[in-house]
Structures are given as C-alpha cells and as structure tokens.
Amino acid sequence: MKTVSEKFNGLDHLRTLAILMVLIYHYRMFSHPEWVDIYGRFGWMGVDLFFVLSGFLISRQLFEEIKKRREINVKSFYIKRFFRIIPPYAVVLILYFSFPVFREREALPALWKFITFTQNIGLNVMTSGTFSHAWSLCIEEQFYLLFPLILLLFLRFKDLNYLVFFLFFLLFISIITRFFTWQYFITPNLDSPYFFKIWYMEIYYPTYTRLDALAVGILIAYCYEFSFSIRNFIDSNGNALSLTGLIMIGFSLWICNNQTSELASIIGFTVVAFTFGLIVMSAISKSSVLYNLKSSWSTQIAALSYSVYLSHKGIIHLTQLFLEKLNIDAENNFSLMISFIACITTGFIFKYLIEKPSAKIKTYLFKKTLLDS
C-alpha cells in the first residue's frame, strides 16, 4: 500500500528543505564558515516545517481511515508508529549512552527521559545539551500517542466537525501560554546570565508552547479530506499559495529576526506555522510547480531525513574530530561538505541496516495477524 507521502512529490521537497535547514542551524555549534552564522540562524524553522508535515501526514492517514471505515484501528496505528520511530531512535540512544566519543557535548539527560519521551520537559541545554534535538521527537511522540485517542473521543460523540474548534483552541492555548510564560518567567530574567537557558526551558522546548505547527498540519489535512470546496481551492491555486507562502516567509523572518524577542516568542511560532501551512498546501496542490516537480535527489534525502535528524550532531562531531587529526581546517566549506556527506551516508546505513529490516518485521506481523484472524 502506498503511503500518503508518496502521493505528493512536493512534500519530499519540503522534507529535504527542512532537514537541510536543521543541519545548517545545528552546524553553528561546531567549527564552521562565517556564512553559516548569517544564514543558519533561521534554520530552527526547519523543525516547525517538520511539525506541519508530520501533523498533516499522520492525521491524514487517520482521516482517510475514518472516511472508509468510520473508525480507527488504534492498535494498528501504534504498531506502525513503533516500527517506524523506535528502531532508529534506539540505535542512536545506544550510540550516545555506550560511546562517549559520539557525544557532541559533555552531559546527557537521564536515560528514562529519552525512553518516556519526556526529555523536552525541563530540558537544560547548559548542563545536559547532548542529544538535545530529540526534544522535537518527544513532542511528536506525545502527539502520536494522544491524537488517535482524541479522534476516537470525537467519533464517539458522532461529530468530527468540532475537531476544527479544538485545533483553534490548541493554537490559542499555545499563544496564551507563551504570553504568560514570557510575563512571569522571561521578563524577570531579561538581564540574567541564564536568560537563554530559561528561554529554551520555558518557551522553546515545552509541548504546550509548541502545538502551533502540529495543529496547523492537522487542520490542513482535515479540510483537505472533509471539505470539497477547500480541496478544490487548494488544487486550483497551487502557485498562488506558493507565492503567498514566500511572502509570508519574509514576514516570518522579520518577526523572528531575534528569535528570543517578546514578539517572536509569543506570536512568532504561530506565524511560522501558518506560513509553512501555506507552503504545504501548495505542495499538495495539483496545479503547483512543487507538486509537479519530480526529483530523485529530494525523494532520497526525504526518505533519509528521520535518521539523519537523529544522528547528525554525533556524526558531525565525529567527522570534525577525524578532520582535525588529518590537520584539515574545520572552519571551511570543504569540512562542511564532508560533514553533510557523512550525515547523508549515515542515513543510508540506517535505512538499509535498521529501517528496512524493521519494516519487514512490521509487514510480517501484520500478515500473521491477518492470517490468524
């Protein structure tokens, strides 16, 4: 059976863009060329793009099931998510906890936080910064766990239309939560030497302050599946949506020019979420350039993006250690290119040694379940 992502070429382009943004953003913590500081500082938005994509793709799978069967097979959903997410994640955890040389920083949060996907709660990057980028995976896993149950609740009351109000409520809660967090936690510490630690702990990492992008992705999927008029509008106005999205990107960059400012902290994430929502809509529109443009490169990199995201900091760290032993300057474009090639190569290794065998086990279990039933 084809996956939802296979139906939209444009989403592969966006996944590729998202992982490149994240790579550039995180490369700033290593030795790097000067231009990385200039352009890479906005790369954090790549995670928000991943959130919108994830919200759209995962919820659309569930909405399609609802349209066909008027119910959700929660057990099947969780099994699929387990075999997609856990094997590569478990391998990276083993690397971090078993081989200290893989760590890009000195300390790791407690193992139980990674296992329970609660590492993003109270994450102190100043003392426990290694594998800190798993915070976004924690939010996504919490989403994967709870969203099917929320849908079941709406289905039980026989009215899925209220889901739209629920999604706008999540957007409202995110903004209000960030507003009060700024007033009561950030403002008193504006001149504190621990400002950035507090900002990341209270604004950037918590689940309840970062629901915007997931909610926007789910909203797009819902409208696309259950509203003929909106689906027709998206299919008929792909390039216009792309142009509007590009204009909104400029607006987002202006608002988030200082990521830790009050304006960016309170409404910046919401603006970025809607901006990428427009871009995602253009990518699924049959009339857009993004939808009709096919690229084997973006298809391949998009397929590797999850494993690359998990492992990239440790791989860049090891690559730069290796280059230093060869007396190669790590602050040039050549070292950056080698580091990125190493990250992509690691993605291929994960794909063939971990992800594909895991997918075969998943397929076998599903076939066995069908035969037994």
N, C-alpha and C positions, 0 to 999 in steps of 0.2 A: 504494500500500500504506500502510495506517495505521501510524503509529509507535507504540511501546509507550506513550509518554506520553499519546497520545490515548485510550487505553483507561481511563485513571484520571483523572477530574476532580480528585480530591483532591491529586494531585501538582502540578497547576498552582497550587493554593492554597499549597502548601508552597514552590514556587519563588518565588512572589510574596512570601511572608513572608521567604524567605532574602535576596532582593535588597534588600528594604526594611531588613532588619537590617544588611546590609553598608553601605548608603547612610548610615544613621544613624551607624554606627560610624565610618566614614571622614569624615563631615561634621565630626567633632570637630577635625580638623586644620585646618579653616578657621574663619573667624569664624562664631559660632553662638549660639543662645539657650542659657540656662543649663540647661534641662531636657535638652538633648542629652547633656551630660556625665553626668547622672544615669542616664538610660535607655540611652544609646547605648554605654556601656562594655561591655555584654554582646553587642553586635552582631557581634563576631568569630565568634560561634557560627553565624552565617548561612553562613559558609564551610564549616563542618563539616556543616551541613544539605545544602549543595550536594554535598559529597563523598558523603554517604549516598545522595542521589538519583542521582548520577552512577554510583556503584557498582551500584546496583540496576538502573537503566535500561539501561546499556551491557551489563552482564553478562547481563541477562535476554534481550536480543536474541541474544546468543551462545548462551545455553542453549536458547532456542526453536529456533535453527538446528540445534543438536546433537540435540534431540528429533526433528526432522523428517528430518535427513539423516545423523546420526551423524558429522558432520564440520563444520569451519568453513572458510568461504571467507575466508581472511585478507586476500587482495588486495582483495576487495570491501569488507571492513570498513575497511581503511586508506584506501581511496578515499573512502568515505562520511565518515569522520572528517576527512580532509583538507579536503573541500569544506565541511564544517560549521564547522570550527575555524579554519582558516588565513586565509581571505579577510578576515573582520573583524579578526582579530589583526594581519594585515599592514598594514591601513589604519591602525590605531591606532599601530603601530610607526612608520609613515611620519610620522604627525602628531607623535609625540614627538621623533623624530630630525631632522625637517625644520623644525619650527616651535617654537622655544624658548618662545614665549609660551604654548604648550599645557602646558608642564611645571609641575606643582604644586610641585616642589622644584628645587634647583639642579642636581643631577647625575643622570646616568643610568648604570646599569651598562653594560658593554661590549655592543655590538650582538650579538656572537657568542653571548653567554649567552642572549639572547632567542631567537635563531634556533635554537639547540640545545636550548632548553627546560631549561637548567641554571641559570637566573638565581637560583633558590631556594637553591642551594648556596653557602654563604659570603656570603649577602646582608647587606651592612652598610647598614642604613637611615639611619645617621647621616651617611654620606657619599654614598650612592647610593640615596636614597629615592624618586626619581621612578619611577612605574610599578611600585612595589614589589608592588602587589597581583597582579601577574602570577605571583607565586610559586605560587599555588594552581593556576593553569593549567599551570605546569610539572609539578606533581605529577600532575595529571590526564592530561597528555600522556604522561608516563612510564608511567602506568597503561595508557592506551590502547595503547601500543607493546608492553608486555610481557605483559599479561594474556592476549590471544589465544594467544600462544606458550606460555604456561604451560598453558592449556587443551589445546592440541594435545599437549603432553607427557603430560598425564593421559589423554587419549584414546588415545594410542599404547600406553599400558600397560593400556588397556581397563578402567580403574576410576576413574570420576569421583568416587566416594564419598570418596576420600582428599582431595578438594579441601576438604572441611569441616575436616579436621585441619590442612591448610595455612593456611586462613584464621584459625583459632585460634592457629596458630603465629605469624602476622603480628601478631595482637593482642598476644601475649606478647612478641614481639620489640620492638614499639613501646614497651611499658611498661618493659621491662628496659633498653632503650636510653636512654629518658628518665631512668630511675633512675640509671644510671651517669654519664650526662651531667651530671645535677644534682650528683652527688658529686664529680666530677673537674673540671668546668668552671664550674659555677654557684656552688657553696659557697665556693670560694676568692675569689670576686668579689662576694660579697653586699654588701660595703660599697664596692665600686668605683664611681667615677662612670660607668663604662662597663657597669654591670650590665645595663641594658636592651638595649644593643647585643649583648652576649654572649648574653643570654637568647633574643633573637629569632634570632640566628645559629645557636645550638646546640640550642634546644628547639623553637621555633615554626615555622621555615621548612624544615628538612631533611625530605626524603622519608621517611627511615627512622624518624623520630619521629612522623609524621603518617599512618600507614597505618590507624589505627583505623576511621575513618568509612567509608573505601572498603571495607575488609574486612567491616564490618557490612552495608553495602549489598549486596555480593556474596552474603553469607551469606543474607540475606533472599530475594534472587532465586533462589538455588539451592534453598532449602527450598520456596519458593512453586511452583517449576516441577517439582521431583522428589519432593516429599513430599505425597501426597494428604491425609494427616491434618493436617499443618501448614497446608496451604492451606485446608482446611475449617475449622480452628480460627480462622484469620485472618478468613475470610469470615463466620463466625458470631459473632465477638466484637469487631467494629469499634469500638463506642463504649466498651467496657471497655478496649480498647487505648489509645484516646484519653485516657480518664481516667487510666490508669496512666502514660501519657506525660506528661500535665500534672503529675502528682505528681512524676515524675522530673525534669521541668524545674525545679521548685522545689528539688529536691535538687542538681541540677547548678549552679544559680545559687548555692547555699550553698557548694558545694565550690570553685567558680570565682569566688567573690566577689572574691578577689585573684588575678587571672589568673596572676601570676608567682610565686605561693607554691609551696612544695615540694609540697604536696598536689595543687594544681591542675595543676602541671607534670607530675607523674608519673602520676596516675590520672584527672585531670580530663577530658582529651581522650577517654579511653575511656568514661567515664560519659556524657559528652555524646553520643558516637557511639551508644551503646545507647539513650539517651533518644530521639534522633531516629529510631533504628531502630523504636522502638515507634510513633512518630508516623507514619512512613512506612507501617508495616503497617496502621495504622488508615485511612490514606488510600487504600489499595488494597483495603480490606475492603468487600464489597458491602452490609454491614449498617451501615456508619458514616455519620454525618452528613457527614463530609468527602468521602466517595466520592459521595454522592448530591446534594450541594450544587453547583449549577452557577452560574458567574459569568463573564460575558463579560469583565469587568474583569481578573480573575485570569488568564483564558486569554490575554488580550492581553499583560499585563505579563510573564507567564511566558515567552511566546514572545520577548519582547524582552530577557529577563534577561541573556543572554550578552553581547550588545552593550553593554547598559547597564553591566554589570560591567566590561568592558574600558575603556570611555571615561569613566566617571563622574567620576573625580578631575580629569581635564583639563577636563571640561565645567563642573564646579562652580567650578574655578579661574577659567575664562574668564567665567562668569556673575557671579561676585563682582567681578571687575575691571570689568565693564560696569556693575554696580550702583553701584560706587564712583564711577565717572565721572558717574553721574546723582545723586550725593550721597544715595544711599539706604543707610541703615544695614544692614550685612550681618549684624548680631547679632540679628535679629528673625525671627519666624516667617514673615513675608512673603518675606524673602530666601530662607529655606529652601525654601518652597513653589516659588518661581520657579526655584531651582536644581534641584529634583527634577523639575519640569516640563521643564526644559531637558534633563535626563538622559533622560527618557522619550521626548521628541521626537527626540533623537539616536538612540535605539534604533529608532524608526520609520524614520528616514532610513537607518540601516544595513540595516534589514530589506528595504526596497524598492530601495535602490541597490546593495547588496552581497550580502546573504544570498539573496534570491530569484534574481537572475541566476546566482549561484554554484550554487544548487540546480538551475537549468535546465541548466547545463553538465554537472553531475553526472548528471542524468537522460539527457541526450543521449549521454554517454559510455557509460553502461550499456546504452542501447538499441543503440548502434553495436556494442558488444561482443557483444551477443546476436545481432545480425544477421550479424556477421562469423563467429560460431561456427556 
